[in-house]
Amino acid sequence: MIACALALLLFVQGPSSSRAALVVEDMVEVFDAPDPGGVPTARLKRGERVSVRREEPGGWLAISPPPGSFSWVDDRSLVKLDDGLARVEEDQAQVRSGRPGARLPGAVLTTLPRSAEVVLLDRPPLVLGSGDSRRRWLAIEPVREEVRYLLADGVEIVGARSGRSVRADSAGTKPGPSWFRNELATLDARHRVAVSGPVDQWDLVVVRKGYEDLLARVEDDAERSLVAERLRRVDLQREVAAVAGEFQSRLRASRARDQDLSQARKKLDDQTGGKRREYAAVGILQRSTETLEGSRLYVLIGQDGRFSAYVAIPPTLSISGLLGTRVGLVGEVHYRQELNLRMIEVRDIDLIERGP
């Protein structure tokens, strides 16, 4: 009870201090994370004012969400009240970032304690999935502890006493020349475009070369640190893209062996004398790195080649020779909160189609 009360108190109080800053570039993008690969949630124009909460590593500033910002909360976590309010009815309800026009909620920004109240916004909800996995997200005003992020080069902090504006710089050094800021912003924009598509199609060779060339031309330690941080992030994203590419390659090979689902169903009918079993799901069974309560989970890949569900198979049920094949699963479908995904608890499994 004490911990819950403390969490609620922090939620109500919000941040204790902030500093005003002015946008000094023609356009500055606001992100949901201190990362050029993050999701842009707003754009600010020269002369607009923001409230800076704190400085972040890598030349970023955490700011209060600018006007027009909104967030998403799963409606299962809320009970609607009067006057456009809603109350949180579960512990640690997730708040995710919102972006106009996006079809999915963004990153988790914070969590809300039970009994916290939020302001609902007049925006169409996001509806994802169907059946047991259907989820509906409601738009809310950003809560007090929420922040967004922008690069410090794009704003000037307004001095609290003298009223004088000083350039924001988390490293405590003088700002770089305008050519550096402009070139870094251009490269960051190219970086965002490069990672805007499917992960397995990320091509970061040109982006990395651009950051390398910029790093070779700057001498200021703070500037070099900004570029080096971006290079580290690009290298990590290239590793992720390589893994995703390998997975997609194997998936395409698997799909090539079984392009006609109707043919597989016909073979199943032939095997069962036309008495087809009722399956919870049909797809390609693959290994997974996830575990639940000490037991390995598997994944089911659907007809569209995308992840369908996690699969829990009891140790008494043999799956010898079934990995990489199309199977029919008999069992119960549940939504597991800890996985944030659909899971099938299998009672029986049938081979539908084996690859050559």
Buried (B, 14 or more C-beta within 10 A) or exposed (E): EEEEEEBBEEBEEEBEEBBBBBBBBEEBBBBBBBBBBBBBBBEBEEEBEBBBBBBBEBBBBBBBBBEEBBBBBBBEBBEEEEEEBBBBEBEEBBBBBBBEEEEEBBBEBBBBBBBBBBBBEEEEEBEBEEEEBEBEBBBBBBBBBBBBBBBBBBBBBBEEEEEEBEBBBBBEEEBBEEEBBEBBBEBBEBBBEBBEEEBBEBEBEEBBEBBEEBBEEBEBEBBBBBBEBBBEBBEEBBEBBEEBBEBBEEBEEBBEBBEEBEEBBEBBEEEEEEEEEEBBBBBBBBEBEEEBEEEBBBBBBEBEBEBBBBBBBEEEEEBEEBEBBBBBBBBEBBBBEEBEBBBBBBEEBBBBBBEE
